[in-house]
Amino acid sequence: MKKNFIILTSLVLIILLSACTPSGGAGTAVSATTSGSDSGRLSADYSDALTVQSQLALGTLQLEETDLAVDEALAAEILPLWQAVQSLSNSETAASAEINAVLNQIQDTMNPAQIQAIADMALTNEKMATMFESGELNIGRGFGQGQGSGDRTTNDSGSFRPGGGFPGGGPGGGAGGGPGGGLPGGGTLSEDDIATRQAELESGDGFAQFQDRALLGSVIRILQTKTGEAPAAGPGDFFSTALAAAGTEIGLSVEEIQTRLNDGQSLVEIIEGAGSDIDAVRTAMIDALSELEGNGDFTPEQLVDNWLQQ
């Protein structure tokens, strides 16, 4: 009897162990992003991957050219969520877990086919840089760096098609933002200051943070357009307003300034070449931008100071 009990107990243990042991093949091939609470969500666990936030934002923009584009109904659902991400990103006290929770909610609200399509894009920093250089990606930029070869045009959302370099528009403030703006001592920027600020913005962490914010603003503007909500002023509006203010101060038309920018001159060089005071032009540009609504993540001072650094 005792012997039979031992045999029976052994068989039960064997069955239980067999049930708990994963089988070969398909069982071991399941990825973390296809099981549990992460099912159907994006991952940044591949080489040179964009952050999940940038993947989701850039991927949503890329879907606009496909039959998986976000429609009006979905836009109405995810717009408040993207705006929540923007608000949390601007907060100095928000934890990354809070932002990730909202990003997960956005993904769960979107169609699984849309998320899969974005995942299939395997978006990387290199791919994004190529999109900028080719002009395929239009998330807006500020004044030129004098090294772009393409023309600058505007699309329906007021964003500029970059001819080269990286997107401008100003450094972000608060958590998740790039290096802060501001002229040292309230004066003009030296060449060393300009080089230092430019390097900070182009550095890995600083640029990645700014990249997230720039893409975030672009997605929100597109969703606002789909829902009929009047979008905040985009980079193109700021650009035109600032150029007009600078032109009035230095005695040049917007077209003349733009031509010189496209020819390789910096804004500072144009101002100095016209014999104008940089501080006076800076003040005029800031005053003009202050009258616009929807400055978004950036203050007029940050926008202008970033443009003067380029």
C-alpha positions as CSV (number, residue, x, y, z in Angstrom):
1,M,0.0,0.0,0.0
2,K,2.8,2.3,1.0
3,K,4.6,1.5,-2.2
4,N,1.6,2.3,-4.4
5,F,1.2,5.6,-2.6
6,I,4.8,6.5,-3.4
7,I,4.3,5.6,-7.0
8,L,1.1,7.6,-7.3
9,T,2.7,10.6,-5.7
10,S,5.6,10.4,-8.1
11,L,3.3,10.3,-11.1
12,V,1.4,13.4,-9.9
13,L,4.7,15.3,-9.5
14,I,5.8,14.3,-12.9
15,I,2.6,15.5,-14.5
16,L,2.7,18.8,-12.6
17,L,6.3,19.4,-13.6
18,S,5.5,18.5,-17.3
19,A,2.7,21.1,-17.3
20,C,4.9,23.8,-15.8
21,T,7.8,23.2,-18.2
22,P,7.6,25.2,-21.5
23,S,7.7,23.1,-24.7
24,G,10.4,23.7,-27.3
25,G,10.0,25.7,-30.4
26,A,7.1,28.2,-30.4
27,G,7.0,28.5,-26.6
28,T,10.6,29.8,-26.4
29,A,10.1,32.2,-29.3
30,V,7.5,34.4,-27.7
31,S,8.7,37.9,-27.1
32,A,8.1,40.0,-24.1
33,T,6.1,42.4,-26.2
34,T,3.6,39.8,-27.2
35,S,2.6,38.5,-23.8
36,G,1.0,39.7,-20.7
37,S,0.2,43.4,-20.2
38,D,2.7,44.5,-22.9
39,S,0.7,42.7,-25.7
40,G,0.5,44.8,-28.8
41,R,2.8,47.5,-27.6
42,L,5.9,49.0,-28.9
43,S,9.4,48.2,-27.6
44,A,12.7,50.0,-27.7
45,D,14.8,46.9,-27.2
46,Y,16.5,46.8,-30.6
47,S,19.7,48.5,-31.8
48,D,19.5,52.3,-32.2
49,A,15.8,52.3,-31.4
50,L,13.9,55.5,-31.0
51,T,12.2,55.9,-27.6
52,V,8.7,54.4,-27.5
53,Q,7.3,57.9,-27.4
54,S,9.2,58.9,-30.5
55,Q,8.3,55.6,-32.2
56,L,4.6,56.1,-31.5
57,A,4.6,59.8,-32.5
58,L,6.7,59.4,-35.7
59,G,4.9,56.1,-36.6
60,T,1.6,57.9,-36.3
61,L,2.8,60.6,-38.6
62,Q,4.1,58.0,-41.1
63,L,0.7,56.2,-41.1
64,E,-0.8,59.4,-42.6
65,E,0.4,58.1,-46.0
66,T,-1.3,54.7,-45.6
67,D,-4.8,53.3,-45.2
68,L,-4.1,52.9,-41.5
69,A,-4.1,56.7,-40.9
70,V,-5.8,57.8,-37.7
71,D,-9.4,58.8,-38.5
72,E,-11.4,61.6,-36.9
73,A,-13.1,59.3,-34.3
74,L,-9.7,57.8,-33.1
75,A,-8.2,61.3,-33.1
76,A,-10.8,62.5,-30.7
77,E,-9.9,59.6,-28.4
78,I,-6.2,59.9,-28.4
79,L,-5.8,63.7,-28.7
80,P,-6.5,64.2,-24.9
81,L,-4.0,61.5,-24.1
82,W,-1.2,63.0,-26.2
83,Q,-2.0,66.4,-24.6
84,A,-1.6,64.6,-21.2
85,V,1.8,63.3,-22.3
86,Q,2.8,66.9,-23.3
87,S,1.6,68.3,-20.0
88,L,3.5,65.6,-18.0
89,S,6.6,66.1,-20.1
90,N,6.5,69.8,-19.2
91,S,6.2,69.0,-15.5
92,E,9.3,68.9,-13.3
93,T,7.6,66.6,-10.9
94,A,6.0,64.0,-13.2
95,A,7.6,60.5,-13.1
96,S,8.5,58.6,-16.2
97,A,6.1,55.9,-15.1
98,E,3.2,58.3,-15.4
99,I,4.2,59.2,-19.0
100,N,4.7,55.6,-19.9
101,A,1.2,54.7,-18.5
102,V,-0.4,57.3,-20.8
103,L,1.7,56.1,-23.8
104,N,0.4,52.6,-23.0
105,Q,-3.1,53.8,-23.0
106,I,-2.6,55.5,-26.4
107,Q,-1.3,52.2,-27.8
108,D,-4.2,50.2,-26.3
109,T,-6.7,52.7,-27.8
110,M,-5.2,52.5,-31.3
111,N,-6.0,49.7,-33.7
112,P,-3.6,46.7,-33.2
113,A,-2.9,46.8,-36.9
114,Q,-1.7,50.4,-36.5
115,I,0.7,49.5,-33.7
116,Q,2.0,46.5,-35.6
117,A,2.6,48.7,-38.6
118,I,4.6,51.1,-36.5
119,A,6.5,48.2,-35.0
120,D,7.3,46.9,-38.4
121,M,8.9,50.3,-39.3
122,A,11.6,49.5,-36.8
123,L,12.2,53.2,-36.4
124,T,15.8,54.1,-35.4
125,N,17.7,57.3,-34.8
126,E,19.5,56.7,-38.1
127,K,16.3,56.4,-40.0
128,M,14.9,59.5,-38.5
129,A,18.1,61.5,-39.4
130,T,17.7,60.3,-43.0
131,M,14.1,61.4,-43.0
132,F,15.2,64.9,-41.9
133,E,18.0,65.1,-44.4
134,S,15.8,63.9,-47.3
135,G,12.9,66.2,-46.4
136,E,10.6,63.3,-45.9
137,L,9.9,64.2,-42.3
138,N,8.3,67.6,-41.7
139,I,8.1,68.4,-38.0
140,G,9.1,72.0,-38.4
141,R,12.4,73.8,-37.9
142,G,13.6,77.2,-37.0
143,F,16.1,79.3,-38.8
144,G,18.6,77.5,-41.1
145,Q,22.1,76.5,-40.1
146,G,23.5,77.5,-43.4
147,Q,24.2,73.9,-44.5
148,G,20.9,72.7,-45.9
149,S,20.8,71.9,-49.6
150,G,17.1,71.6,-50.0
151,D,14.4,74.3,-50.3
152,R,12.3,75.2,-47.4
153,T,8.6,74.9,-48.0
154,T,5.7,74.8,-45.7
155,N,3.0,72.2,-45.5
156,D,-0.6,72.5,-44.5
157,S,0.2,72.4,-40.8
158,G,2.7,75.3,-41.0
159,S,5.8,73.1,-40.6
160,F,8.9,73.7,-42.6
161,R,10.4,71.0,-44.8
162,P,14.0,70.9,-43.7
163,G,16.8,71.1,-46.2
164,G,19.4,69.7,-43.9
165,G,20.6,69.7,-40.3
166,F,18.3,69.0,-37.4
167,P,14.9,70.5,-36.5
168,G,15.0,73.8,-34.8
169,G,12.2,75.5,-32.9
170,G,13.9,76.1,-29.5
171,P,15.1,74.2,-26.5
172,G,12.5,72.8,-24.2
173,G,11.9,73.9,-20.6
174,G,11.1,71.6,-17.7
175,A,11.4,67.9,-17.5
176,G,12.2,66.2,-20.8
177,G,13.4,69.5,-22.4
178,G,16.6,70.3,-24.1
179,P,19.2,72.8,-22.8
180,G,17.6,76.0,-21.6
181,G,17.8,79.3,-23.6
182,G,18.9,82.7,-22.5
183,L,21.7,85.0,-23.5
184,P,24.5,85.1,-20.9
185,G,24.1,88.3,-18.8
186,G,21.4,89.5,-21.1
187,G,23.9,90.3,-23.8
188,T,24.9,88.8,-27.2
189,L,26.2,85.4,-27.7
190,S,29.9,84.9,-28.4
191,E,31.1,82.3,-30.9
192,D,32.1,80.0,-28.0
193,D,28.7,80.4,-26.5
194,I,27.0,79.6,-29.8
195,A,29.2,76.5,-30.3
196,T,28.6,75.3,-26.8
197,R,24.8,75.7,-27.0
198,Q,24.8,74.0,-30.4
199,A,26.8,71.1,-29.1
200,E,24.5,70.7,-26.1
201,L,21.4,70.6,-28.3
202,E,23.0,68.1,-30.7
203,S,24.3,65.8,-27.9
204,G,22.6,62.4,-27.5
205,D,20.5,63.0,-24.5
206,G,19.7,66.7,-25.2
207,F,18.7,66.1,-28.7
208,A,16.7,62.9,-27.9
209,Q,14.7,64.9,-25.4
210,F,14.1,67.7,-27.8
211,Q,13.2,65.2,-30.5
212,D,10.5,63.7,-28.4
213,R,9.0,67.1,-27.8
214,A,9.1,68.2,-31.4
215,L,7.4,65.0,-32.6
216,L,4.9,65.3,-29.8
217,G,3.9,68.8,-31.0
218,S,3.5,67.6,-34.6
219,V,1.2,64.7,-33.6
220,I,-0.9,67.0,-31.5
221,R,-1.3,69.5,-34.4
222,I,-2.3,66.7,-36.8
223,L,-4.9,65.3,-34.4
224,Q,-6.2,68.8,-33.7
225,T,-6.7,69.2,-37.5
226,K,-8.6,66.0,-37.7
227,T,-10.9,66.8,-34.8
228,G,-11.5,70.4,-36.0
229,E,-9.9,71.8,-32.9
230,A,-7.9,74.9,-33.9
231,P,-4.3,74.0,-33.5
232,A,-1.8,76.2,-31.7
233,A,0.5,78.2,-33.8
234,G,3.1,75.9,-35.4
235,P,6.7,76.4,-36.2
236,G,5.9,78.1,-39.5
237,D,3.8,80.8,-37.8
238,F,6.6,81.5,-35.3
239,F,9.2,81.6,-38.0
240,S,7.3,84.0,-40.2
241,T,6.4,86.3,-37.3
242,A,10.0,86.4,-36.0
243,L,11.4,87.1,-39.5
244,A,8.9,89.9,-40.0
245,A,9.9,91.5,-36.7
246,A,13.6,91.1,-37.4
247,G,13.2,92.5,-40.9
248,T,11.4,95.6,-39.6
249,E,14.3,96.2,-37.2
250,I,17.1,95.7,-39.6
251,G,15.5,97.2,-42.7
252,L,15.2,94.0,-44.8
253,S,12.2,92.1,-46.2
254,V,11.4,88.6,-45.1
255,E,12.3,87.4,-48.5
256,E,15.7,89.0,-48.4
257,I,16.4,87.5,-45.0
258,Q,15.2,84.1,-46.1
259,T,17.4,84.3,-49.2
260,R,20.5,85.1,-47.1
261,L,19.7,82.3,-44.7
262,N,19.4,79.8,-47.6
263,D,22.7,81.2,-49.0
264,G,24.5,80.1,-45.8
265,Q,24.5,83.2,-43.5
266,S,23.4,82.9,-39.9
267,L,20.8,85.2,-38.5
268,V,23.5,86.9,-36.3
269,E,25.6,87.5,-39.4
270,I,22.6,89.1,-41.3
271,I,21.9,91.4,-38.3
272,E,25.5,92.5,-37.9
273,G,25.9,92.9,-41.7
274,A,23.0,95.3,-41.7
275,G,24.6,97.3,-38.9
276,S,21.9,96.6,-36.4
277,D,22.0,95.9,-32.7
278,I,21.5,92.2,-31.9
279,D,19.9,93.0,-28.5
280,A,17.4,95.3,-30.2
281,V,16.5,92.7,-32.8
282,R,16.2,90.0,-30.2
283,T,13.8,92.1,-28.2
284,A,11.7,92.9,-31.2
285,M,11.4,89.2,-32.1
286,I,10.5,88.2,-28.6
287,D,7.8,90.9,-28.4
288,A,6.3,89.7,-31.7
289,L,6.3,86.1,-30.6
290,S,4.7,87.0,-27.3
291,E,1.6,88.1,-29.1
292,L,1.1,84.7,-30.6
293,E,-1.0,82.1,-28.8
294,G,0.1,78.5,-28.4
295,N,3.8,78.8,-27.9
296,G,3.7,75.2,-26.7
297,D,6.7,73.9,-24.9
298,F,8.9,76.9,-25.5
299,T,8.9,80.5,-24.4
300,P,9.5,83.3,-26.9
301,E,12.9,83.9,-25.3
302,Q,13.9,80.2,-25.8
303,L,12.8,80.2,-29.4
304,V,14.6,83.4,-30.3
305,D,17.8,82.5,-28.4
306,N,17.9,79.1,-30.1
307,W,17.5,80.8,-33.5
308,L,20.3,83.2,-32.7
309,Q,22.6,80.3,-31.8
310,Q,22.2,78.7,-35.3
